Amino acid sequence: MGFDLLSEFGATPDAGAVDSGELAVTDDVLVKAFALGPRASIEPHEHTDATNVFHVLRGTVRVERDDETETVSAPGVVCNERGQVHGAQNDTDEIAVLTATLCPLPGR
């Protein structure tokens, strides 16, 4: 990526907290960065009209997809299909960093 993602968007989350920031926004794609503090999570949710791809850049996260879970360590990629319920949990004592790419943007 060429830069330190944590310092780029000022993310130093405490335990249980999530910091996020937009890295790229166009008419048809959104890329967000998420820094998950120890024991923090991105709650399960879905995007009915878009695919959401997680890129785990630092640390390890437990990814939930529908009724399945998978542990993914950096560097790792997880594709969450349209309409698939998905979320991520940091079960470690370190900060985990991932990006989420949403394409196409819903409603476009």
C-alpha positions as CSV (number, residue, x, y, z in Angstrom):
1,M,0.0,0.0,0.0
2,G,2.9,2.3,0.4
3,F,1.9,4.0,3.7
4,D,1.1,3.0,7.3
5,L,-2.7,2.6,7.3
6,L,-3.0,3.2,11.1
7,S,-1.3,6.5,11.0
8,E,-2.9,7.5,7.7
9,F,-6.3,7.8,9.2
10,G,-5.3,8.2,12.8
11,A,-6.6,4.9,14.1
12,T,-5.4,3.7,17.5
13,P,-8.6,2.1,18.9
14,D,-8.9,1.1,22.5
15,A,-10.0,-2.4,23.5
16,G,-13.5,-3.0,22.2
17,A,-13.5,0.0,19.9
18,V,-13.4,0.3,16.1
19,D,-11.9,3.2,14.2
20,S,-12.7,3.6,10.5
21,G,-12.0,5.9,7.6
22,E,-12.8,6.1,3.9
23,L,-9.8,5.5,1.6
24,A,-11.5,5.8,-1.7
25,V,-15.0,6.7,-2.9
26,T,-16.2,6.8,-6.5
27,D,-19.5,6.5,-8.2
28,D,-19.4,2.7,-8.0
29,V,-16.9,1.7,-5.2
30,L,-16.2,2.4,-1.6
31,V,-13.0,1.3,0.2
32,K,-13.0,1.8,4.0
33,A,-10.3,1.0,6.5
34,F,-11.1,-0.5,9.8
35,A,-8.8,-0.8,12.8
36,L,-10.3,-3.1,15.4
37,G,-9.0,-2.7,18.9
38,P,-8.5,-5.8,21.1
39,R,-11.8,-7.8,21.4
40,A,-13.6,-5.3,19.0
41,S,-16.0,-6.3,16.3
42,I,-17.8,-5.2,13.1
43,E,-21.3,-6.4,13.8
44,P,-22.8,-8.9,11.4
45,H,-24.7,-7.1,8.6
46,E,-25.5,-7.5,4.9
47,H,-25.4,-5.6,1.7
48,T,-28.2,-6.9,-0.6
49,D,-27.0,-5.1,-3.7
50,A,-23.2,-5.2,-3.3
51,T,-20.3,-7.5,-2.8
52,N,-18.0,-6.7,0.2
53,V,-14.4,-7.9,0.1
54,F,-12.3,-7.8,3.3
55,H,-8.5,-7.5,3.0
56,V,-6.9,-8.3,6.3
57,L,-3.7,-6.2,6.4
58,R,-2.5,-6.6,10.0
59,G,-3.3,-9.1,12.7
60,T,-5.9,-11.8,12.7
61,V,-9.7,-11.6,12.6
62,R,-12.5,-14.1,12.9
63,V,-14.8,-13.6,10.0
64,E,-18.5,-14.6,10.3
65,R,-20.3,-15.3,7.0
66,D,-23.9,-16.5,7.3
67,D,-23.6,-19.5,9.7
68,E,-19.9,-20.1,9.2
69,T,-16.8,-18.6,10.8
70,E,-13.2,-18.5,9.5
71,T,-10.0,-17.2,11.1
72,V,-8.1,-15.0,8.6
73,S,-4.6,-13.6,9.2
74,A,-2.7,-10.9,7.3
75,P,-2.3,-11.0,4.4
76,G,-5.7,-12.5,3.7
77,V,-8.8,-11.8,1.6
78,V,-12.4,-12.8,2.3
79,C,-15.2,-12.3,-0.3
80,N,-18.7,-11.6,1.2
81,E,-21.2,-12.1,-1.6
82,R,-24.3,-9.9,-2.1
83,G,-26.9,-10.6,0.6
84,Q,-24.5,-12.7,2.7
85,V,-24.5,-11.7,6.4
86,H,-20.9,-11.0,7.4
87,G,-18.9,-9.4,10.2
88,A,-15.5,-9.5,11.8
89,Q,-14.2,-10.0,15.4
90,N,-10.7,-9.3,16.7
91,D,-10.2,-12.0,19.4
92,T,-6.5,-10.9,20.1
93,D,-4.8,-8.4,22.4
94,E,-3.4,-6.5,19.3
95,I,-5.0,-4.1,16.9
96,A,-6.2,-5.7,13.7
97,V,-6.5,-3.8,10.4
98,L,-8.6,-4.6,7.4
99,T,-10.1,-2.8,4.5
100,A,-13.6,-3.4,3.1
101,T,-14.3,-2.8,-0.5
102,L,-18.0,-2.4,-1.4
103,C,-18.9,-2.7,-5.1
104,P,-21.1,-1.6,-6.7
105,L,-22.4,1.0,-4.3
106,P,-26.0,0.2,-3.3
107,G,-28.6,2.2,-5.2
108,R,-26.3,3.1,-8.1
